[in-house]
Amino acid sequence: MISICLLLALSSGLVHAQPSNWLRRFTPGSRDDGSWLWSWAWASDGTVSVVDRSPSVTFPARPASFGLELTDPLLGYVIPLSAFMAPCPYDPDNSTSRRHSFDPDAVFGCPELCTIGNHEPEPTDTWIALVQRGGCPFVEKARQAQKLGARAVVVGGDRDNPDALLNMFSERDASDVTIAATYIKYWDYVQLSHMIAVSNTTHSGLKTLSLLLNTEYSAWEWYSPIITFIIILLLPSLLTFITLLIHRVRAARAAQRDRAPESVVHNLPWREWTGTGWEKHEPTSDTAEPSSTPDPDLERGPDDPVASTSHDLPLPAWVEEQTECAICLEMFVKGDRVRVLPCYHLFHIAEIDEWLIHKKKLCPICKADVTQPRGPPSDHHSGDRPSAEHSDSEQLPSSSTPSRSPSTIPQPTERTPLLQTPEQPSDGEAQQSTS
């Protein structure tokens, strides 16, 4: 708990000291020309307004992460650098004339630029430089505008990303930049440039407009460390919850596949014990507990409760001799309704329907699938398997030599001793063996 409080205090102190700089230290993959990830994760809102128009024209803007942080609106004259600046001529004898890896351009505001003509802003004037994105890093544009005496620089977007509103930042040290910088979209830049070109307002012999820069830092910027910390804490729990939810859904689907459809279960035949025999009934899909019997056919006469219909298969004796439900372990009594499974095992209707529909689609005794068709029953019950010795003795041909049949050997019981003395052969067997 103490470490959490220290971390929150440290994060809060860093944010209040410089909201835009501390996060850049932890962004190794940052670029000078901006990126969508940075602009999404850390950005403040701002506006650029032309105030000498009625009504005023306002463009959305995004302040840079370097330079002066505007706490109050800044009002000044906006002048494109291309209106009075041009690339400085290259001097081959001076090796420092081209010390940058990019070419100078007045439209992009890339150094080194030199004044052309007789008109330029006064050093004491509050004016704002207007340039376009491209050609060089954002911080170099700000340095060039600062060198010319501008109080701020407005960077317009490019045609490749006309709707992008980037957050300008520098991965290198930009502490020498002391003017404000802001970014506007490409079409807003085009409109602003056109308004300057047709403007009747001039300052120091240059066409210009009155521009108001305003910055409003959103709540996300101030509370970003706390929200990020909370998200990091909750993310493992959220992932665990999603994993358990997916596992639960898969388990539910697997359990649904293991259960029998309700329509299949209700279509299974059922019988009613009359005390002396089984009364057969046709399957019904409406309810598991039919309350009435079909009307008797007057031409055929009354049905025999124990008689089989003409389409019934002959059943072995063990089917009719079932007297106990294997689920509740209770004997069938008069009036009990039982369900007949395809394997011909009998169970109480309410109990077997609950088992098949909500538990398993397998017979509780023989594990046969009730949704699959089943052939005619065998003569032996599933629990009574004839021994291999008995089947082998029936296949062996009879010989003249008398032998003891396996069926005559007494089956061991709980009273049979574990150690038995070998049986002595009878007199007839002894004489036959000696002959």
C-alpha beads as a LAMMPS data file, in Angstrom:
LAMMPS data file: protein, C-alpha beads

435 atoms
434 bonds

1 atom types
1 bond types

-500.0 500.0 xlo xhi
-500.0 500.0 ylo yhi
-500.0 500.0 zlo zhi

Masses

1 110.0

Atoms # bond

1 1 1 0.000 0.000 0.000
2 1 1 2.878 2.382 0.813
3 1 1 4.538 1.701 -2.557
4 1 1 1.279 2.482 -4.344
5 1 1 0.945 5.815 -2.552
6 1 1 4.568 6.711 -3.366
7 1 1 4.028 5.849 -7.014
8 1 1 0.879 7.989 -7.208
9 1 1 2.626 10.909 -5.492
10 1 1 5.594 10.674 -7.843
11 1 1 3.352 10.505 -10.900
12 1 1 1.280 13.451 -9.693
13 1 1 4.414 15.523 -9.064
14 1 1 5.781 14.815 -12.508
15 1 1 2.505 15.727 -14.159
16 1 1 2.077 19.009 -12.316
17 1 1 5.689 19.930 -13.010
18 1 1 5.420 19.512 -16.782
19 1 1 2.373 17.582 -18.061
20 1 1 3.773 17.172 -21.549
21 1 1 7.415 16.270 -20.904
22 1 1 7.479 13.497 -18.302
23 1 1 5.697 10.921 -20.456
24 1 1 8.084 11.520 -23.356
25 1 1 10.903 10.122 -21.234
26 1 1 9.178 6.749 -21.238
27 1 1 8.465 6.759 -24.987
28 1 1 11.574 5.312 -26.675
29 1 1 9.886 4.928 -30.037
30 1 1 8.766 8.536 -30.403
31 1 1 9.421 10.434 -33.618
32 1 1 9.881 14.068 -34.458
33 1 1 7.019 14.127 -36.952
34 1 1 4.422 12.763 -34.515
35 1 1 2.450 9.532 -34.458
36 1 1 -1.125 8.426 -34.006
37 1 1 -0.265 6.491 -30.821
38 1 1 1.226 9.532 -29.130
39 1 1 -1.620 11.820 -30.160
40 1 1 -4.141 9.315 -28.837
41 1 1 -2.370 8.611 -25.533
42 1 1 -1.395 12.174 -24.645
43 1 1 -2.974 15.252 -26.156
44 1 1 -4.523 18.480 -25.016
45 1 1 -7.164 20.492 -26.815
46 1 1 -6.715 23.952 -28.211
47 1 1 -8.153 26.404 -30.721
48 1 1 -6.863 28.865 -33.266
49 1 1 -9.336 31.690 -33.885
50 1 1 -9.363 34.521 -36.411
51 1 1 -10.824 37.318 -34.293
52 1 1 -10.977 40.123 -36.890
53 1 1 -13.783 38.373 -38.708
54 1 1 -17.437 38.580 -37.730
55 1 1 -18.274 36.008 -36.652
56 1 1 -14.834 34.753 -35.689
57 1 1 -13.457 31.693 -37.472
58 1 1 -12.190 28.988 -35.129
59 1 1 -10.078 25.953 -36.021
60 1 1 -9.349 23.020 -33.717
61 1 1 -5.684 22.825 -32.742
62 1 1 -3.312 20.706 -30.707
63 1 1 -0.452 22.289 -28.730
64 1 1 3.033 20.833 -28.983
65 1 1 4.670 18.930 -26.157
66 1 1 7.700 21.211 -26.309
67 1 1 8.063 24.934 -26.020
68 1 1 6.025 27.386 -23.999
69 1 1 2.886 26.077 -22.318
70 1 1 0.147 28.637 -22.769
71 1 1 -1.707 29.308 -19.558
72 1 1 -3.444 32.378 -21.001
73 1 1 -4.643 33.007 -24.566
74 1 1 -2.068 34.549 -26.909
75 1 1 -3.197 37.248 -29.374
76 1 1 -0.960 38.250 -32.264
77 1 1 -0.622 38.859 -36.004
78 1 1 -0.219 35.709 -38.085
79 1 1 2.273 36.006 -40.958
80 1 1 3.415 33.167 -43.246
81 1 1 7.193 32.846 -43.274
82 1 1 7.105 32.454 -47.042
83 1 1 5.812 36.062 -47.305
84 1 1 9.178 37.596 -46.364
85 1 1 11.661 34.727 -46.018
86 1 1 13.575 32.534 -48.480
87 1 1 16.343 29.933 -48.225
88 1 1 19.699 31.460 -47.582
89 1 1 22.100 31.215 -50.514
90 1 1 24.569 28.372 -50.287
91 1 1 28.187 29.417 -49.705
92 1 1 30.619 26.625 -50.632
93 1 1 33.420 28.378 -48.785
94 1 1 31.437 28.398 -45.539
95 1 1 30.997 24.849 -44.235
96 1 1 28.495 25.982 -41.612
97 1 1 26.018 27.406 -44.118
98 1 1 24.392 23.994 -44.586
99 1 1 24.787 22.266 -41.258
100 1 1 21.441 20.435 -41.433
101 1 1 20.579 17.216 -43.237
102 1 1 17.498 18.822 -44.820
103 1 1 17.056 21.570 -47.321
104 1 1 15.861 25.014 -46.211
105 1 1 12.318 25.898 -47.244
106 1 1 10.310 28.980 -46.338
107 1 1 6.905 27.270 -46.769
108 1 1 7.868 24.483 -44.363
109 1 1 9.829 26.870 -42.114
110 1 1 13.015 24.810 -42.329
111 1 1 16.283 26.660 -41.593
112 1 1 18.355 28.399 -42.684
113 1 1 16.138 31.240 -43.950
114 1 1 17.025 34.785 -44.881
115 1 1 14.894 37.902 -45.299
116 1 1 13.855 38.986 -48.766
117 1 1 12.454 42.404 -49.669
118 1 1 12.110 45.449 -47.475
119 1 1 9.264 44.261 -45.260
120 1 1 9.591 42.142 -42.128
121 1 1 7.992 42.144 -38.672
122 1 1 9.427 44.408 -36.039
123 1 1 11.314 42.703 -33.195
124 1 1 8.926 44.247 -30.653
125 1 1 5.777 43.101 -32.464
126 1 1 3.690 40.195 -31.226
127 1 1 3.386 38.089 -34.337
128 1 1 2.805 34.388 -35.020
129 1 1 4.607 32.427 -37.746
130 1 1 2.613 30.178 -40.097
131 1 1 4.337 27.182 -41.721
132 1 1 3.353 23.772 -43.109
133 1 1 4.272 20.305 -41.990
134 1 1 7.114 18.553 -43.800
135 1 1 10.695 19.108 -44.812
136 1 1 12.177 19.057 -41.306
137 1 1 11.281 18.145 -37.700
138 1 1 8.709 20.191 -35.816
139 1 1 11.239 21.452 -33.312
140 1 1 13.414 22.914 -36.107
141 1 1 10.429 24.903 -37.372
142 1 1 9.906 26.306 -33.874
143 1 1 13.605 27.186 -33.550
144 1 1 13.562 29.036 -36.863
145 1 1 10.412 30.999 -35.935
146 1 1 11.914 31.827 -32.543
147 1 1 15.111 33.008 -34.219
148 1 1 13.076 35.413 -36.382
149 1 1 11.360 36.899 -33.332
150 1 1 7.939 35.168 -33.483
151 1 1 6.019 34.643 -30.234
152 1 1 4.428 31.410 -31.496
153 1 1 4.312 29.165 -34.540
154 1 1 1.285 27.508 -36.151
155 1 1 2.037 24.362 -38.178
156 1 1 -0.490 23.246 -40.777
157 1 1 -1.034 19.643 -41.800
158 1 1 -0.053 18.035 -45.094
159 1 1 -2.088 16.627 -47.948
160 1 1 -1.176 13.023 -47.152
161 1 1 -2.952 13.226 -43.765
162 1 1 -5.469 16.041 -44.152
163 1 1 -7.634 15.122 -41.158
164 1 1 -4.808 14.292 -38.740
165 1 1 -4.461 16.442 -35.646
166 1 1 -1.024 15.510 -34.325
167 1 1 0.731 16.269 -31.090
168 1 1 4.132 17.673 -32.024
169 1 1 7.042 16.492 -29.895
170 1 1 10.779 15.930 -30.080
171 1 1 12.780 12.966 -28.864
172 1 1 15.811 15.196 -28.389
173 1 1 16.336 18.043 -25.978
174 1 1 14.037 20.971 -26.851
175 1 1 14.563 23.089 -23.760
176 1 1 15.942 25.923 -25.911
177 1 1 12.526 26.447 -27.529
178 1 1 10.729 29.133 -25.528
179 1 1 7.821 29.978 -27.843
180 1 1 4.471 28.245 -28.136
181 1 1 3.737 25.851 -31.001
182 1 1 0.418 24.419 -32.127
183 1 1 -0.832 22.159 -34.932
184 1 1 -3.915 22.537 -37.156
185 1 1 -5.389 20.324 -39.879
186 1 1 -4.432 20.644 -43.527
187 1 1 -7.687 22.102 -44.822
188 1 1 -7.785 24.564 -41.934
189 1 1 -4.277 25.611 -42.908
190 1 1 -5.363 26.081 -46.530
191 1 1 -8.351 28.174 -45.460
192 1 1 -6.249 30.293 -43.109
193 1 1 -3.625 30.887 -45.822
194 1 1 -6.340 31.943 -48.275
195 1 1 -7.863 34.326 -45.722
196 1 1 -4.436 35.941 -45.229
197 1 1 -3.905 36.240 -48.980
198 1 1 -7.202 38.137 -49.492
199 1 1 -6.980 40.099 -46.247
200 1 1 -7.027 43.894 -46.271
201 1 1 -5.167 44.077 -42.982
202 1 1 -1.430 44.703 -43.174
203 1 1 1.278 44.911 -40.558
204 1 1 4.792 46.106 -41.325
205 1 1 3.841 45.995 -44.989
206 1 1 2.747 42.321 -44.842
207 1 1 -0.786 40.927 -45.170
208 1 1 -1.930 39.462 -41.910
209 1 1 -4.843 38.566 -39.621
210 1 1 -5.393 38.775 -35.890
211 1 1 -5.035 35.288 -34.461
212 1 1 -5.900 34.076 -30.973
213 1 1 -4.231 30.923 -29.622
214 1 1 -6.013 29.198 -26.771
215 1 1 -5.151 25.985 -24.953
216 1 1 -7.475 23.922 -22.767
217 1 1 -5.873 20.905 -21.163
218 1 1 -8.313 18.070 -20.787
219 1 1 -8.910 16.173 -17.580
220 1 1 -7.339 13.113 -19.164
221 1 1 -3.951 14.836 -19.198
222 1 1 -4.040 15.534 -15.472
223 1 1 -5.465 12.205 -14.392
224 1 1 -3.781 10.028 -16.992
225 1 1 -1.216 8.470 -14.572
226 1 1 -3.901 7.530 -12.063
227 1 1 -6.222 6.104 -14.711
228 1 1 -3.353 4.201 -16.319
229 1 1 -2.334 2.773 -12.946
230 1 1 -5.902 1.654 -12.237
231 1 1 -6.170 0.040 -15.674
232 1 1 -2.928 -1.858 -15.098
233 1 1 -4.275 -3.153 -11.785
234 1 1 -7.643 -4.180 -13.216
235 1 1 -6.369 -5.652 -16.478
236 1 1 -5.282 -9.058 -15.033
237 1 1 -8.610 -9.435 -13.230
238 1 1 -10.481 -8.510 -16.390
239 1 1 -8.522 -11.017 -18.463
240 1 1 -9.110 -13.694 -15.827
241 1 1 -12.833 -12.962 -15.821
242 1 1 -12.987 -13.178 -19.622
243 1 1 -11.062 -16.463 -19.562
244 1 1 -13.405 -17.950 -16.971
245 1 1 -16.412 -16.716 -18.918
246 1 1 -15.168 -18.346 -22.122
247 1 1 -14.443 -21.563 -20.218
248 1 1 -17.921 -21.489 -18.699
249 1 1 -19.546 -21.004 -22.104
250 1 1 -17.547 -23.868 -23.587
251 1 1 -18.405 -26.114 -20.643
252 1 1 -22.096 -25.246 -21.012
253 1 1 -21.998 -26.080 -24.709
254 1 1 -20.211 -29.360 -24.007
255 1 1 -22.800 -30.229 -21.355
256 1 1 -25.578 -29.378 -23.802
257 1 1 -24.091 -31.806 -26.317
258 1 1 -24.027 -34.511 -23.625
259 1 1 -27.732 -34.063 -22.871
260 1 1 -30.613 -35.508 -24.848
261 1 1 -33.094 -33.180 -26.588
262 1 1 -36.402 -32.862 -24.790
263 1 1 -38.353 -33.839 -27.903
264 1 1 -36.380 -37.084 -28.237
265 1 1 -36.958 -38.025 -24.605
266 1 1 -40.685 -37.334 -24.721
267 1 1 -41.020 -39.435 -27.878
268 1 1 -39.735 -42.534 -26.095
269 1 1 -42.455 -45.119 -25.277
270 1 1 -43.722 -45.516 -21.758
271 1 1 -45.615 -48.105 -19.756
272 1 1 -47.764 -48.270 -16.676
273 1 1 -47.618 -51.064 -14.121
274 1 1 -51.101 -52.436 -13.419
275 1 1 -50.057 -54.783 -10.670
276 1 1 -50.142 -57.873 -12.873
277 1 1 -48.430 -56.642 -16.049
278 1 1 -47.336 -53.722 -18.117
279 1 1 -49.828 -51.528 -19.946
280 1 1 -48.198 -50.124 -23.044
281 1 1 -48.741 -46.566 -24.312
282 1 1 -47.720 -44.691 -27.421
283 1 1 -44.992 -42.028 -27.042
284 1 1 -46.083 -38.426 -26.644
285 1 1 -44.100 -35.232 -27.240
286 1 1 -46.373 -32.833 -25.353
287 1 1 -45.714 -33.906 -21.796
288 1 1 -43.649 -36.395 -19.904
289 1 1 -46.614 -37.416 -17.724
290 1 1 -49.606 -38.199 -19.975
291 1 1 -52.868 -37.891 -18.102
292 1 1 -55.248 -39.719 -20.385
293 1 1 -55.218 -42.839 -22.513
294 1 1 -56.349 -42.944 -26.165
295 1 1 -59.970 -43.793 -26.855
296 1 1 -60.581 -47.499 -27.412
297 1 1 -61.383 -48.741 -30.882
298 1 1 -64.922 -50.108 -30.831
299 1 1 -64.349 -52.454 -33.806
300 1 1 -61.178 -53.933 -32.274
301 1 1 -62.513 -54.164 -28.757
302 1 1 -60.823 -53.327 -25.509
303 1 1 -57.032 -53.445 -25.383
304 1 1 -55.307 -56.129 -23.404
305 1 1 -52.976 -54.424 -20.919
306 1 1 -50.343 -57.119 -21.289
307 1 1 -50.758 -57.827 -24.965
308 1 1 -48.214 -56.554 -27.463
309 1 1 -49.216 -54.709 -30.597
310 1 1 -48.644 -56.239 -33.986
311 1 1 -45.589 -54.073 -34.704
312 1 1 -43.855 -54.833 -31.390
313 1 1 -40.766 -56.989 -31.516
314 1 1 -40.648 -60.125 -29.372
315 1 1 -38.903 -59.208 -26.163
316 1 1 -36.795 -61.549 -24.049
317 1 1 -37.879 -62.503 -20.576
318 1 1 -35.515 -60.147 -18.745
319 1 1 -37.269 -57.091 -20.203
320 1 1 -40.624 -58.020 -18.703
321 1 1 -39.035 -59.142 -15.447
322 1 1 -37.663 -55.704 -14.480
323 1 1 -39.271 -54.799 -11.186
324 1 1 -36.981 -52.089 -9.821
325 1 1 -35.931 -48.582 -10.939
326 1 1 -32.143 -48.362 -10.995
327 1 1 -32.229 -44.624 -10.185
328 1 1 -34.312 -44.518 -7.017
329 1 1 -33.806 -48.230 -6.185
330 1 1 -37.518 -48.672 -5.445
331 1 1 -39.790 -51.445 -6.618
332 1 1 -42.421 -50.647 -9.223
333 1 1 -45.893 -50.447 -7.685
334 1 1 -49.320 -50.266 -9.231
335 1 1 -49.881 -47.048 -11.130
336 1 1 -46.183 -46.290 -11.684
337 1 1 -45.374 -44.905 -15.128
338 1 1 -42.006 -45.914 -16.520
339 1 1 -40.053 -44.892 -19.591
340 1 1 -38.745 -47.571 -21.965
341 1 1 -35.323 -46.669 -23.353
342 1 1 -34.037 -47.991 -26.696
343 1 1 -31.920 -50.459 -24.709
344 1 1 -35.206 -51.735 -23.128
345 1 1 -34.336 -50.706 -19.587
346 1 1 -37.199 -49.309 -17.519
347 1 1 -37.110 -46.273 -15.203
348 1 1 -39.641 -43.958 -13.595
349 1 1 -40.661 -41.286 -16.083
350 1 1 -39.912 -38.241 -13.914
351 1 1 -36.508 -39.554 -12.829
352 1 1 -35.212 -40.745 -16.204
353 1 1 -36.488 -37.640 -17.999
354 1 1 -34.635 -35.443 -15.503
355 1 1 -31.504 -37.528 -16.035
356 1 1 -31.611 -37.545 -19.842
357 1 1 -32.609 -33.902 -20.355
358 1 1 -30.417 -32.249 -17.695
359 1 1 -27.579 -34.735 -17.056
360 1 1 -26.586 -37.323 -19.637
361 1 1 -28.173 -38.846 -22.711
362 1 1 -26.863 -42.279 -21.731
363 1 1 -28.719 -45.098 -20.043
364 1 1 -27.728 -45.234 -16.350
365 1 1 -27.261 -49.011 -16.579
366 1 1 -25.680 -49.881 -19.929
367 1 1 -24.499 -46.388 -21.032
368 1 1 -26.334 -46.680 -24.342
369 1 1 -27.088 -43.449 -26.216
370 1 1 -30.856 -42.896 -26.236
371 1 1 -30.625 -40.601 -29.281
372 1 1 -29.259 -43.409 -31.452
373 1 1 -31.437 -46.201 -32.877
374 1 1 -31.022 -49.558 -31.204
375 1 1 -31.496 -53.036 -32.633
376 1 1 -33.563 -55.855 -31.150
377 1 1 -32.687 -56.872 -27.589
378 1 1 -30.391 -59.811 -26.886
379 1 1 -31.429 -62.862 -24.938
380 1 1 -29.020 -61.982 -22.139
381 1 1 -29.346 -58.939 -19.907
382 1 1 -26.550 -56.419 -20.168
383 1 1 -25.511 -57.174 -16.630
384 1 1 -25.586 -60.979 -17.068
385 1 1 -22.685 -61.887 -19.333
386 1 1 -22.159 -65.594 -19.877
387 1 1 -18.734 -66.736 -18.864
388 1 1 -16.141 -67.660 -21.462
389 1 1 -15.760 -71.106 -19.993
390 1 1 -19.457 -71.799 -20.442
391 1 1 -19.441 -70.652 -24.063
392 1 1 -16.333 -72.704 -24.811
393 1 1 -17.855 -75.809 -23.287
394 1 1 -20.910 -75.439 -25.492
395 1 1 -18.783 -75.206 -28.653
396 1 1 -16.594 -78.231 -27.844
397 1 1 -17.940 -81.496 -29.319
398 1 1 -18.929 -84.194 -26.888
399 1 1 -16.526 -87.121 -26.547
400 1 1 -16.819 -90.581 -25.149
401 1 1 -14.463 -89.657 -22.362
402 1 1 -16.535 -88.484 -19.435
403 1 1 -15.473 -85.046 -18.179
404 1 1 -16.761 -82.679 -15.645
405 1 1 -18.728 -79.859 -17.219
406 1 1 -17.906 -76.323 -16.017
407 1 1 -21.553 -75.894 -15.198
408 1 1 -21.298 -78.678 -12.587
409 1 1 -18.442 -76.954 -10.812
410 1 1 -19.873 -75.111 -7.820
411 1 1 -19.510 -71.373 -8.057
412 1 1 -17.490 -69.823 -5.204
413 1 1 -19.456 -67.924 -2.586
414 1 1 -18.589 -65.944 0.517
415 1 1 -18.479 -69.221 2.481
416 1 1 -16.069 -70.910 0.097
417 1 1 -12.642 -71.305 1.805
418 1 1 -9.723 -69.654 0.089
419 1 1 -7.511 -72.768 0.388
420 1 1 -9.114 -75.966 -0.863
421 1 1 -7.749 -79.493 -0.904
422 1 1 -7.658 -81.105 -4.346
423 1 1 -10.613 -83.423 -4.942
424 1 1 -9.880 -87.158 -5.063
425 1 1 -10.929 -88.863 -8.289
426 1 1 -13.689 -91.425 -8.050
427 1 1 -13.030 -95.162 -8.406
428 1 1 -14.315 -95.259 -11.968
429 1 1 -12.101 -92.373 -13.026
430 1 1 -9.079 -93.967 -11.332
431 1 1 -9.583 -97.342 -13.086
432 1 1 -10.113 -95.606 -16.439
433 1 1 -6.919 -93.586 -16.009
434 1 1 -4.853 -96.710 -15.125
435 1 1 -6.210 -98.626 -18.135

Bonds

1 1 1 2
2 1 2 3
3 1 3 4
4 1 4 5
5 1 5 6
6 1 6 7
7 1 7 8
8 1 8 9
9 1 9 10
10 1 10 11
11 1 11 12
12 1 12 13
13 1 13 14
14 1 14 15
15 1 15 16
16 1 16 17
17 1 17 18
18 1 18 19
19 1 19 20
20 1 20 21
21 1 21 22
22 1 22 23
23 1 23 24
24 1 24 25
25 1 25 26
26 1 26 27
27 1 27 28
28 1 28 29
29 1 29 30
30 1 30 31
31 1 31 32
32 1 32 33
33 1 33 34
34 1 34 35
35 1 35 36
36 1 36 37
37 1 37 38
38 1 38 39
39 1 39 40
40 1 40 41
41 1 41 42
42 1 42 43
43 1 43 44
44 1 44 45
45 1 45 46
46 1 46 47
47 1 47 48
48 1 48 49
49 1 49 50
50 1 50 51
51 1 51 52
52 1 52 53
53 1 53 54
54 1 54 55
55 1 55 56
56 1 56 57
57 1 57 58
58 1 58 59
59 1 59 60
60 1 60 61
61 1 61 62
62 1 62 63
63 1 63 64
64 1 64 65
65 1 65 66
66 1 66 67
67 1 67 68
68 1 68 69
69 1 69 70
70 1 70 71
71 1 71 72
72 1 72 73
73 1 73 74
74 1 74 75
75 1 75 76
76 1 76 77
77 1 77 78
78 1 78 79
79 1 79 80
80 1 80 81
81 1 81 82
82 1 82 83
83 1 83 84
84 1 84 85
85 1 85 86
86 1 86 87
87 1 87 88
88 1 88 89
89 1 89 90
90 1 90 91
91 1 91 92
92 1 92 93
93 1 93 94
94 1 94 95
95 1 95 96
96 1 96 97
97 1 97 98
98 1 98 99
99 1 99 100
100 1 100 101
101 1 101 102
102 1 102 103
103 1 103 104
104 1 104 105
105 1 105 106
106 1 106 107
107 1 107 108
108 1 108 109
109 1 109 110
110 1 110 111
111 1 111 112
112 1 112 113
113 1 113 114
114 1 114 115
115 1 115 116
116 1 116 117
117 1 117 118
118 1 118 119
119 1 119 120
120 1 120 121
121 1 121 122
122 1 122 123
123 1 123 124
124 1 124 125
125 1 125 126
126 1 126 127
127 1 127 128
128 1 128 129
129 1 129 130
130 1 130 131
131 1 131 132
132 1 132 133
133 1 133 134
134 1 134 135
135 1 135 136
136 1 136 137
137 1 137 138
138 1 138 139
139 1 139 140
140 1 140 141
141 1 141 142
142 1 142 143
143 1 143 144
144 1 144 145
145 1 145 146
146 1 146 147
147 1 147 148
148 1 148 149
149 1 149 150
150 1 150 151
151 1 151 152
152 1 152 153
153 1 153 154
154 1 154 155
155 1 155 156
156 1 156 157
157 1 157 158
158 1 158 159
159 1 159 160
160 1 160 161
161 1 161 162
162 1 162 163
163 1 163 164
164 1 164 165
165 1 165 166
166 1 166 167
167 1 167 168
168 1 168 169
169 1 169 170
170 1 170 171
171 1 171 172
172 1 172 173
173 1 173 174
174 1 174 175
175 1 175 176
176 1 176 177
177 1 177 178
178 1 178 179
179 1 179 180
180 1 180 181
181 1 181 182
182 1 182 183
183 1 183 184
184 1 184 185
185 1 185 186
186 1 186 187
187 1 187 188
188 1 188 189
189 1 189 190
190 1 190 191
191 1 191 192
192 1 192 193
193 1 193 194
194 1 194 195
195 1 195 196
196 1 196 197
197 1 197 198
198 1 198 199
199 1 199 200
200 1 200 201
201 1 201 202
202 1 202 203
203 1 203 204
204 1 204 205
205 1 205 206
206 1 206 207
207 1 207 208
208 1 208 209
209 1 209 210
210 1 210 211
211 1 211 212
212 1 212 213
213 1 213 214
214 1 214 215
215 1 215 216
216 1 216 217
217 1 217 218
218 1 218 219
219 1 219 220
220 1 220 221
221 1 221 222
222 1 222 223
223 1 223 224
224 1 224 225
225 1 225 226
226 1 226 227
227 1 227 228
228 1 228 229
229 1 229 230
230 1 230 231
231 1 231 232
232 1 232 233
233 1 233 234
234 1 234 235
235 1 235 236
236 1 236 237
237 1 237 238
238 1 238 239
239 1 239 240
240 1 240 241
241 1 241 242
242 1 242 243
243 1 243 244
244 1 244 245
245 1 245 246
246 1 246 247
247 1 247 248
248 1 248 249
249 1 249 250
250 1 250 251
251 1 251 252
252 1 252 253
253 1 253 254
254 1 254 255
255 1 255 256
256 1 256 257
257 1 257 258
258 1 258 259
259 1 259 260
260 1 260 261
261 1 261 262
262 1 262 263
263 1 263 264
264 1 264 265
265 1 265 266
266 1 266 267
267 1 267 268
268 1 268 269
269 1 269 270
270 1 270 271
271 1 271 272
272 1 272 273
273 1 273 274
274 1 274 275
275 1 275 276
276 1 276 277
277 1 277 278
278 1 278 279
279 1 279 280
280 1 280 281
281 1 281 282
282 1 282 283
283 1 283 284
284 1 284 285
285 1 285 286
286 1 286 287
287 1 287 288
288 1 288 289
289 1 289 290
290 1 290 291
291 1 291 292
292 1 292 293
293 1 293 294
294 1 294 295
295 1 295 296
296 1 296 297
297 1 297 298
298 1 298 299
299 1 299 300
300 1 300 301
301 1 301 302
302 1 302 303
303 1 303 304
304 1 304 305
305 1 305 306
306 1 306 307
307 1 307 308
308 1 308 309
309 1 309 310
310 1 310 311
311 1 311 312
312 1 312 313
313 1 313 314
314 1 314 315
315 1 315 316
316 1 316 317
317 1 317 318
318 1 318 319
319 1 319 320
320 1 320 321
321 1 321 322
322 1 322 323
323 1 323 324
324 1 324 325
325 1 325 326
326 1 326 327
327 1 327 328
328 1 328 329
329 1 329 330
330 1 330 331
331 1 331 332
332 1 332 333
333 1 333 334
334 1 334 335
335 1 335 336
336 1 336 337
337 1 337 338
338 1 338 339
339 1 339 340
340 1 340 341
341 1 341 342
342 1 342 343
343 1 343 344
344 1 344 345
345 1 345 346
346 1 346 347
347 1 347 348
348 1 348 349
349 1 349 350
350 1 350 351
351 1 351 352
352 1 352 353
353 1 353 354
354 1 354 355
355 1 355 356
356 1 356 357
357 1 357 358
358 1 358 359
359 1 359 360
360 1 360 361
361 1 361 362
362 1 362 363
363 1 363 364
364 1 364 365
365 1 365 366
366 1 366 367
367 1 367 368
368 1 368 369
369 1 369 370
370 1 370 371
371 1 371 372
372 1 372 373
373 1 373 374
374 1 374 375
375 1 375 376
376 1 376 377
377 1 377 378
378 1 378 379
379 1 379 380
380 1 380 381
381 1 381 382
382 1 382 383
383 1 383 384
384 1 384 385
385 1 385 386
386 1 386 387
387 1 387 388
388 1 388 389
389 1 389 390
390 1 390 391
391 1 391 392
392 1 392 393
393 1 393 394
394 1 394 395
395 1 395 396
396 1 396 397
397 1 397 398
398 1 398 399
399 1 399 400
400 1 400 401
401 1 401 402
402 1 402 403
403 1 403 404
404 1 404 405
405 1 405 406
406 1 406 407
407 1 407 408
408 1 408 409
409 1 409 410
410 1 410 411
411 1 411 412
412 1 412 413
413 1 413 414
414 1 414 415
415 1 415 416
416 1 416 417
417 1 417 418
418 1 418 419
419 1 419 420
420 1 420 421
421 1 421 422
422 1 422 423
423 1 423 424
424 1 424 425
425 1 425 426
426 1 426 427
427 1 427 428
428 1 428 429
429 1 429 430
430 1 430 431
431 1 431 432
432 1 432 433
433 1 433 434
434 1 434 435
